[in-house]
């Protein structure tokens, strides 16, 4: 499975309701044996806290790729 996000900086609720445990349960139920997550989109924004790049303004400290991998 390939998870892909390209969210404009004008979208202010990116990953707001993301639930890592529920996400992991769904992947397990679907028998997903491989997935690809991303850390940066073509808008140039990172989806995790970073001191080097530009974090997506809607994430408010959230680490989206880290939380997608946390319960695998």
Order of alpha helices (4+ residues) and beta strands (2+ residues): alpha-beta-beta-alpha
